[in-house]
Amino acid sequence: MNPLLKHITLTSASALTTAKIGGAVWTLRPSSAGELAFFVSELERAGVKYMPVGGGSNLIVSDRPKTVAVSTSAFNLVEASGRKIYAGAGARLSEIMRVAEKNGLSGVEFWAGIPATFGGAVKMNAGAFSSETMDKVIYIDVLTGGKVKRLWKGGINYGYRHTDIDGIILGGAIALEPSSTDTIRQKTREYLEKRRQTQPAGKSAGSVFKKAGGVGAGKYLDLAGLKGKRFGGAVVSEKHAGFFLNDGGATFEDFRRLADYAADKVWQKFGVKLEKEVVYFE
């Protein structure tokens, strides 16, 4: 009997992701780095594809996924020390912000409203309002080759919406600046208000495509007349064309067809190739 069978469970895509699209996912929830290393070694030995999953805020799950989700939810430590905060991969950005504010530390207010975990924010170099997660990183701890390794920022290759980090992110430290609680709260409110004014509410995976040539994909999608375009339950937001909403019962194929259609229209109209920011979990 495979030793993972007593640890693996089926989890609905609705519980794992913000878009709430897709079928049930086989999920492992390690409680320590040692257990994570064991799970990964067994999955690799069996030739099973897996993916670390945090907040699932950029994932679109297929209707019958074969990939195993390895949840980082247990790695949720958030600890402040001086001008630094150490956060586990599974720590919600909102919780890190709460600890930062409590300790009078500023620098991550741009995370306000991003429903992600620290590990996902690092992996995708999540950003907003001209700031990015890697701007704040000091080092990242990863599990690679069955061992925990510390990667200092200077040794990490990163750029717009990506980092080339091999292995599974366990956590890391960020550097912040002292500030008053009132100032931090004011910045946070301002960013939340900007999001409220420009981004749609509802079930989504955030921005579907990355910027192209420094121009937001939403602008191209809007100019291509795609607002309101839908396939099944997946629809391009009327408020911000860069967001596709699950308008009720959207399937993986609905979303993929809409994304492919939208990218093709932008290519035909502007000669611009859009690159997905969302990740397909299949």
ABEGO torsion letter per residue (X at the ends): XBAAAAABBBBBAAAABAAGBEBBBBBBBBABAAAAAAAAAAAAAAGBBBBBBBAGAABBBBABBABBBBBAAABABBBBBEABBBBBAABBAAAAAAAAAAAGBBGAAAABGBBBBAAAAAAAGBBBGGBBAAAABABBBBBBGGBBBBBBAAABBBBBGBBBBBEBBAEEBBBBBBBBAAAAAAAAAAAAAAAAAABBBEBBAEBABBBBGGBBAAAAAAAAGABGBBBEABBBBAABAABBBBAEGBBAAAAAAAAAAAAAAAAAAAGBBBBBABBBBX
